[in-house]
Amino acid sequence: MMKLIVHDDYEAMSAAAAQWLVDRIRTRPAMLACLAAGSTPTRAYELFVEWSRRTPELFDELRLIALDEWGGLSAEDPGSCQFQLRREVVAPLGMNERFLEFDGDAPNLQAECDRVADWLSRHGPIDACVLGLGINGHLGFNEPADSLQPHAHVTPLAATSLGHAMVRDLAAKPAFGMTLGMADLLNAREVLLLVSGQQKGPALRALLHGPLTTAFPASLLHLHSSVTLICDGSAYAALAADI
């Protein structure tokens, strides 16, 4: 079941997302939260961290896992998912020992994915999964394809992914990404999908009104029993205009 919630603007959407996460921690203090990087959840993470300053004890048992990473980017690279998540969430919450991420600079990317997959098989499933919607329907680096991988894996990146703000200005762009697989995401107890900006209108329309297809991976979220889709007014207005 997918529950759609529309907020007037990005700030209101972000506040609702932060509240959603806090509500889940209150129910399950030791929950495992999967976090996506990128600009869409940034403000939600800031507001989430603000909650920790008011009620720090609420976050004592929280565990985090990163959704994905650009292959070849180290944790010190400002374009890496690690860099963003550590700066915005992990460091402010003091969670270095309770955060699992992909090492984008690992000498063997497949072995690194195997390490993450093994950890998740022993410590999962994910309790709360925060995702963004890719313009081409990707979730993490689960790119459109004839078939999708179930667990953590290395994947070639689509042209739309290489145009992402995190890497588009790099002289040498990564050719591969590492990501949790679709089974990992669909096995999460709850999913929060955030959609912001008018450029996401066509993708939002495809998600809400298109067929279930691996050519648009996000459509498979309709198979999940508990998905909360929060979008801002500009994304929803673009959806209406696209219809």
C-alpha positions in Angstrom: 0.0 0.0 0.0 1.3 3.4 -0.9 0.1 6.4 1.1 0.5 9.8 -0.7 1.0 12.9 1.3 1.4 16.3 -0.4 2.9 19.3 1.5 3.0 22.9 0.3 6.8 23.2 0.0 10.1 21.5 0.6 10.4 22.7 4.2 7.1 21.3 5.2 7.9 18.0 3.4 11.2 17.8 5.2 9.6 18.4 8.6 7.1 15.7 7.9 9.9 13.3 6.9 11.9 14.0 10.1 8.8 13.5 12.2 8.1 10.2 10.4 11.6 9.0 11.3 11.3 10.1 14.9 8.0 8.4 15.3 9.5 5.1 14.1 12.4 5.4 16.6 9.9 5.9 19.4 8.3 2.6 18.4 11.5 0.7 17.8 14.5 2.4 19.5 17.1 0.0 18.1 15.7 0.2 14.6 17.9 -0.1 11.5 17.3 2.9 9.2 18.5 2.9 5.6 19.4 6.4 4.4 19.7 7.7 0.9 22.1 10.6 0.1 21.4 13.4 -2.3 19.7 16.8 -2.0 16.1 15.7 -1.5 16.5 14.4 2.1 19.1 16.9 3.3 16.8 19.2 5.2 14.9 16.3 6.7 18.2 15.0 8.1 18.9 18.4 9.5 15.6 18.5 11.3 16.0 14.9 12.4 19.3 15.8 14.0 17.6 18.7 15.8 15.3 16.2 17.5 18.4 14.5 18.9 19.4 17.7 20.7 16.1 17.8 22.5 15.8 14.1 23.3 19.3 12.6 22.9 18.4 9.4 24.7 15.9 8.6 21.9 18.8 7.9 19.6 21.0 5.8 21.8 20.2 2.5 20.1 19.5 3.7 16.5 21.5 1.9 13.7 22.1 3.3 10.2 23.0 1.8 6.9 23.8 3.7 3.7 21.6 2.9 0.6 24.4 3.2 -1.9 27.7 4.7 -3.0 29.5 5.9 -6.1 32.2 3.4 -7.1 35.7 4.9 -6.9 34.9 7.8 -4.5 36.5 7.7 -1.1 34.8 8.8 2.1 36.8 12.0 1.9 35.4 12.9 -1.5 32.7 15.6 -1.1 30.7 13.9 -3.9 30.5 10.5 -2.1 27.4 9.3 -0.2 29.6 8.5 2.8 30.8 12.1 3.0 27.3 13.5 2.9 25.7 11.1 5.4 28.6 11.3 7.8 28.5 15.2 7.7 24.7 15.5 8.0 23.7 12.6 10.2 26.4 10.3 11.5 28.8 12.8 13.0 26.2 15.1 14.6 24.6 12.0 16.2 27.9 10.5 17.2 27.1 7.2 15.4 30.4 6.2 13.9 30.2 2.8 15.5 26.5 2.2 14.5 26.8 3.2 10.8 27.5 0.8 8.0 28.4 2.1 4.5 29.9 1.0 1.3 33.5 1.8 0.8 33.5 3.4 -2.6 37.3 3.2 -2.8 37.5 -0.5 -2.0 40.0 -2.4 -4.3 37.3 -5.0 -5.0 33.8 -3.5 -5.3 32.0 -6.8 -5.6 33.7 -8.1 -2.4 32.7 -4.8 -0.7 29.1 -5.5 -1.8 29.3 -9.0 -0.4 30.5 -7.6 2.9 27.5 -5.3 3.1 25.1 -8.0 2.0 26.5 -10.4 4.7 26.1 -7.8 7.4 22.5 -7.0 6.4 21.6 -10.7 6.3 22.8 -11.0 9.9 21.6 -7.7 11.3 18.5 -6.9 9.2 16.0 -6.5 8.0 15.8 -2.7 7.5 13.1 -1.2 9.7 12.8 2.2 8.1 14.1 2.9 4.6 14.4 6.5 3.3 14.5 6.7 -0.5 14.5 9.4 -3.2 12.9 9.0 -6.6 15.3 9.0 -9.6 14.2 10.8 -12.7 14.4 7.4 -14.5 12.7 5.6 -11.7 15.8 4.3 -10.0 16.0 3.6 -6.3 19.5 3.9 -5.1 21.5 2.6 -8.0 18.9 0.0 -8.9 18.8 1.3 -12.5 16.1 0.4 -15.1 16.9 -3.0 -16.5 15.3 -6.2 -17.8 15.9 -7.7 -14.3 16.9 -6.3 -11.0 19.3 -7.7 -8.4 17.9 -8.7 -5.0 20.8 -7.8 -2.7 23.9 -5.5 -2.5 25.7 -5.4 -5.9 27.8 -3.5 -8.3 25.9 -1.9 -11.2 26.7 0.2 -14.2 25.3 3.7 -13.9 22.7 5.2 -16.2 23.4 8.4 -18.0 20.8 10.2 -15.8 22.6 9.0 -12.7 25.9 10.4 -14.0 24.2 13.8 -14.4 23.4 13.9 -10.7 24.6 17.0 -8.9 26.9 14.9 -6.6 29.1 13.9 -9.5 28.2 15.8 -12.7 31.1 18.2 -12.3 33.8 15.6 -11.6 36.5 15.4 -14.2 36.5 11.6 -14.0 33.0 10.3 -13.3 32.4 6.9 -11.7 31.3 4.2 -14.1 29.8 2.0 -11.5 27.7 2.3 -8.3 27.2 0.0 -5.3 23.7 -0.3 -3.9 21.4 -2.4 -1.8 19.2 -4.5 -4.0 15.4 -4.4 -4.6 14.7 -7.4 -2.2 16.6 -5.5 0.5 14.3 -2.5 0.0 11.1 -4.5 -0.4 11.9 -6.5 2.8 12.1 -3.3 4.8 9.4 -3.0 7.4 8.4 0.5 6.2 9.5 2.7 3.3 9.5 6.5 3.2 9.8 7.9 -0.4 10.6 11.6 -0.8 9.9 13.5 -4.0 10.7 17.2 -4.4 10.8 19.6 -7.3 9.0 20.1 -10.6 11.6 18.1 -12.5 10.3 15.0 -10.7 6.8 15.5 -11.9 7.0 13.0 -14.8 8.7 10.4 -12.6 6.0 10.9 -10.0 3.3 10.4 -12.6 5.0 7.2 -13.8 5.2 5.9 -10.3 1.5 6.6 -9.5 -0.1 5.8 -12.8 2.3 3.6 -14.7 2.7 -0.1 -14.9 4.8 -2.3 -12.6 8.0 -2.8 -14.5 11.7 -3.3 -13.9 12.2 -0.5 -16.5 11.0 1.8 -13.8 12.3 0.2 -10.5 10.4 2.5 -8.2 7.1 1.1 -9.5 7.9 -2.1 -7.6 7.3 -0.3 -4.4 3.6 -0.9 -5.1 4.4 -4.5 -4.0 5.3 -3.3 -0.5 2.7 -3.3 2.3 3.8 0.0 3.9 5.1 2.9 1.7 4.7 6.5 2.7 5.2 8.8 -0.3 5.7 12.5 0.7 6.1 15.1 -2.0 6.2 18.8 -2.1 3.8 21.1 -4.0 6.1 21.7 -6.9 6.5 18.0 -7.7 2.8 17.4 -7.3 1.9 20.5 -9.5 4.2 19.2 -12.2 2.5 15.8 -11.9 -0.9 17.4 -12.4 0.5 19.5 -15.3 2.0 16.4 -16.9 -1.4 14.7 -16.8 
